[in-house]
Amino acid sequence: MAQAGWGAYEPERDTQGSTWAQERTERRDGALAAKAAFEARRREEADELRAELWLSAAPSRLIRAAADRAGLMPAQVLAQLAERVVVGEDGTVSVPPFMPSR
C-alpha cells in the first residue's frame, strides 16, 4: 500500500484482493449448492428401498417368464409387483392381477 501511495486500504483499488474475494465467494456458493443437491438426493433416497432378493427355483421361473413375455428385466417385474401391493386391515399382503408392462 505504501509503494502504491495509498493512505488507507481501498478495496476497489485492490485488484488481487478483489479477485481472491470473488473466487472465495464462488467456491463458497459452489460448495453450498453441492451440499443442497446432496441433501435433496438424500431426502429422496430416504423414501426408496433397495433390496437383494433370492427366490427359489419355481417362483424365479415364473418371474423370469413374466419378464420375458413383457420384454422386461425380472427386477422390473418385481418392482411393478411391489408398487401394487395391498395390505389388508388384518395385515395380509396381496397383489391384484395385472399385466407387467414397460
C-alpha positions as CSV (number, residue, x, y, z in Angstrom):
1,M,0.0,0.0,0.0
2,A,2.8,2.4,0.8
3,Q,4.5,1.6,-2.5
4,A,1.2,2.3,-4.4
5,G,0.8,5.6,-2.5
6,W,-2.4,4.6,-0.7
7,G,-3.1,6.5,2.5
8,A,-5.6,3.8,3.6
9,Y,-6.7,0.5,2.2
10,E,-9.2,0.9,-0.6
11,P,-10.8,-2.4,-1.7
12,E,-11.9,-1.1,-5.1
13,R,-8.3,-0.4,-6.0
14,D,-7.0,-3.8,-4.7
15,T,-7.5,-5.9,-7.9
16,Q,-5.7,-9.0,-6.5
17,G,-7.6,-8.9,-3.2
18,S,-10.9,-8.4,-5.1
19,T,-10.1,-11.3,-7.4
20,W,-9.4,-13.6,-4.4
21,A,-12.6,-12.4,-2.6
22,Q,-14.6,-13.2,-5.7
23,E,-13.0,-16.6,-6.1
24,R,-13.7,-17.4,-2.4
25,T,-17.3,-16.3,-2.8
26,E,-17.7,-18.5,-5.9
27,R,-16.1,-21.5,-4.1
28,R,-18.5,-21.0,-1.1
29,D,-21.5,-20.7,-3.4
30,G,-20.5,-23.8,-5.3
31,A,-20.0,-25.8,-2.0
32,L,-23.4,-24.6,-0.7
33,A,-25.1,-25.6,-4.0
34,A,-23.4,-29.1,-3.9
35,K,-24.4,-29.5,-0.3
36,A,-28.0,-28.6,-1.1
37,A,-28.1,-31.0,-4.0
38,F,-26.6,-33.8,-1.8
39,E,-29.3,-33.2,0.9
40,A,-32.1,-33.2,-1.7
41,R,-30.8,-36.6,-3.1
42,R,-30.5,-37.9,0.5
43,R,-34.1,-36.9,1.2
44,E,-35.3,-38.6,-2.0
45,E,-33.3,-41.8,-1.2
46,A,-34.8,-42.0,2.3
47,D,-38.1,-42.9,0.6
48,E,-36.5,-45.6,-1.5
49,L,-35.9,-49.2,-0.6
50,R,-33.2,-51.2,-2.2
51,A,-33.2,-54.9,-1.6
52,E,-31.5,-58.1,-2.8
53,L,-34.0,-60.8,-3.3
54,W,-33.2,-64.5,-3.5
55,L,-36.1,-66.7,-4.9
56,S,-36.3,-70.4,-5.1
57,A,-36.4,-72.0,-8.5
58,A,-40.2,-72.2,-9.0
59,P,-41.0,-68.5,-8.2
60,S,-37.9,-67.4,-10.0
61,R,-39.0,-69.2,-13.2
62,L,-42.4,-67.6,-13.0
63,I,-40.9,-64.1,-12.6
64,R,-38.5,-64.7,-15.5
65,A,-41.3,-66.0,-17.7
66,A,-43.4,-62.9,-17.0
67,A,-40.5,-60.6,-17.6
68,D,-39.6,-62.3,-20.9
69,R,-43.2,-62.0,-22.1
70,A,-43.3,-58.3,-21.2
71,G,-39.8,-57.6,-22.6
72,L,-38.7,-56.5,-19.1
73,M,-35.9,-57.5,-16.7
74,P,-37.0,-59.6,-13.8
75,A,-36.2,-56.8,-11.4
76,Q,-38.6,-54.5,-13.3
77,V,-41.4,-57.1,-12.8
78,L,-40.7,-57.3,-9.1
79,A,-40.7,-53.5,-8.9
80,Q,-44.1,-53.5,-10.5
81,L,-45.3,-56.1,-8.1
82,A,-44.1,-54.1,-5.2
83,E,-45.9,-50.9,-6.5
84,R,-49.2,-52.8,-6.5
85,V,-49.0,-54.4,-3.0
86,V,-52.2,-54.1,-1.0
87,V,-52.0,-54.6,2.8
88,G,-55.3,-55.6,4.3
89,E,-56.7,-54.5,7.7
90,D,-55.7,-57.8,9.1
91,G,-52.1,-57.5,7.8
92,T,-52.5,-59.7,4.8
93,V,-50.5,-58.8,1.8
94,S,-51.7,-59.3,-1.7
95,V,-51.3,-58.1,-5.3
96,P,-54.3,-57.7,-7.6
97,P,-53.8,-59.3,-11.0
98,F,-52.0,-57.1,-13.5
99,M,-50.0,-57.4,-16.8
100,P,-46.4,-56.3,-16.4
101,S,-45.6,-53.5,-18.9
102,R,-42.9,-51.1,-19.9
